[in-house]
């Protein structure tokens, strides 16, 4: 084994282990973000309809106290009230802490509760894709350089038929052609 291959093997192994966690986090959050049209990685959103109990007041009778008791207590959110308003005649919308809301039809007494619950893991790791700060930019640049080093050391670890000038080179070329084909012909 030549000195270059021995050094490459050590660098490849050490950098791969050190950055494996970041690679996994980027891969998982990347998959989630690829499907953002069908999967919200930040929030789990649920809706529930219910009938408001009791008589519905006129618009002037819709006070914070009435909203808390009639609209928020049935869904267990009376302590999350922030404000309410009337988007159109006969409809009241209540905003809650955390982004949830309740919309009620004052004529029919039908209400819909829309709850937003933060996804702790996915929302945190997805945030990394949006470059949350200066230190993360620096780390991401170091990580990008490390990925280049891991790739180059991977080229030099094997020689002969399985190495860069054999099967490895063909696989590298296929790996380059695949994204380039999508970039130039399908985007």
Secondary structure, DSSP 8 states (H G I E B T S, - for coil): --HHHHHHHHHHHHHHHHHHHHHHHHHHHHHHHHTTTT--SSEEEEEEEEE--S----GGG--HHHIIIIIIGGGT-GGGEEEEEEEETTEEEEEEGGG-EEEEETTT-EEEEEEEEE-HHHHHHHHGGG--SHHHHHHHHHHHHHHHHHHHHHHHH--GGGSTTTHHHHHHHHHHHHHHHHHHH--
